Amino acid sequence: MHVVLVGLMGAGKTTAGRRAAKELRRPFVDTDEAFIPRYGHTVAEVVADEGEQAFRDKERDTLADLLAVASPLVIATGGGIVVRPENRERLAGDGVFVVYLHAKPAFLASRTSAKPDRYLLAGADPFEVLSDLYAKRDPWYREVADALIEVADLAEWGSRPRAAIAARIAGLVRELAA
């Protein structure tokens, strides 16, 4: 069974996903990182050159191909993976365990900075962008999620919140297998 992490940017999908994959002894794939060798461009470059719809088409195809891999993966998705209904259907399918790394916009904005791969934050207020995205996407994340992890709660535990998130993900997967 594939483990797929969803949530807004800054929730820790990539870092926690890498750690959870290591703990579970599975390969890890970040859909945004898988983009570059597959299409020869970063997500931001595809959006700038071809538009967001072209990016969403490529994102859909990348997700479909990853979920078709026979061996179980840990997959960190881009925050907008749930925008397309066909992606939500795939995520809700058999052989997929979806974990929603949930956090409120204020928490995420406090730890999210503009980076080249975060094209939505270019020249924008992170809190405003994340608030808007949260309002639109939270229901979709919840729709596909098999489990929800409160990121802020684990961040309060100490200096290694992503390790705590990864341990929680691995624990959930082990519970499923038992």
N, C-alpha and C positions, 0 to 999 in steps of 0.2 A: 504494500500500500504506500502510495506517495504521500508525503507530508508537504502541504502547501501553506505558506505563511502569507497572510494578507493584512493590510492595514495602511494607514497614511504614511507619507514620508516622515522619517525621523522616529518611527516606532521601534526600529532595531531589527527589521526583518533580515537584512543581509548578515549582520554581525551575529545575531542570535542563531540564525539559520546555519551559518558555518559551524558554529560551536555545537549545535544540536546534531548536525550531520556527523561531526567527528565522534560525538558521544554515542550515536546510534550506528556508527560505522557504515555510513551510506555516502554516496556521492552528493555533493551540493551543487546546485545551479541557481544563479541569480538571473532572472529573465532579462533584466537590463544589461547585464554583462554578457549574456549569451547573444545578445543583439549584434555586438561588434563583429565577431568572426563570421556570423551568419550573413549579415547584410553589408559589412564593410563600413558601417557608420555607427555612431553613437545614437542613442534615442534623441538627444537634442538636435543632432545634425539631421536626422530623418524628419523631425517635426519642422525644422527651419526650411529644409529643402523641398519636402513633399507635402507637408501639412499634417495635422493631427490625425485625420482619418486614415491616411496611409500608414502612419505609425500604429494606430489601433489595429489595422489589418495585419500588419507584420507581428504585432504583439499577440494577436489571436492565433496566428499560425505557429508562433514559437511555443505558446502554451500547449496547443494541441499536440505538437511534436514531442514535447517533454512528457506530457501525460501518457503518450503512447509507448514510452520507453518501458521495457519489460521489468528491469530491476528497479526496486524502490529508491526513489530520490527524495531529498529535501529540497524544496523549491521556494525561493524567496521571489515574490512577484513585485512588479511595479505597483504603486498605489492605485492606479486607474484600471487594473485588470478587471475589476468588477463592473466597469461602465457598460461593457457589451453583454447583452443577454446570453449570447452563445458561450461566453466565457463562464458566466454564472452557472449555466447548465453543465458545462464540463466539470467545474469545481464541485458541483453537487452530485456528480456521478459516482459509480462504484469504483473502488480502488483508490479513492482520494480522501485524505483526512485533512481538513482545512482548519487552521488555527488563526484566529483573528487577534492580532496584537493591537489591543485597544488602548487609546489614550485620548484625552481631550485636547482640543487645539491649543490652549494656553500652554500646556505642558510640552507639546510637540514644538511649538514656536520657540520655546526657551532653549531647545536643544537642536534646532534645525537652522542651518545656514544655507545661503545660496551656493550651489555648486554647479559645475557645468552640466551635470546630468539632471539637475532639478530645474528644468526650463520654466516651470510654472512660477518659480520664485524670482525670476530675473526682474530686478527693479521693483519688486512688490514687497508689501508688508507681510511677513510670514504668518502672523496671526490672522490677518484678514483672509489670506489665501486658504490657510488650513481650516478656518472656520467655515468658509464656503464649501470646501471639499468635504468636510466632515458632515455638514448638513445633507449633502447630496449622496455621499457614499456609505455612511454608517449603516443605513438600512440594508444596503446590498451586502456589505461585509457580514452583517448578522444573518442575512438570508443564506449565505453559503457556509457559514462557520459551523464546524462540529464542536469547537471549543473556543473559549474566549479567555485571553490572559490580559489582566490589567497591568500595563507596563508601568504606570506611575507607582502602583503599590510595590512592585518589585524594585523599582528604582530607589525607594525609601529604605530598603534593607541594607544598603551599604554602597561600597565603591565599585561593585561588580554586578550591576543590574542585568547586563546582557548575558552574563554567565548564569544568573538566576533564571532568566527567561529561557535560556537554552536547556537548563536542567528541567524546568517545568515542561517544556515541549517534549523532551525525551521521556520524561515520566508518563506523560499522557499517552505517548505512542506505546510504551511498554505495557501500560494498563490495558490498552486495546488488544495487544498481542497475547495477554495472559488469559 
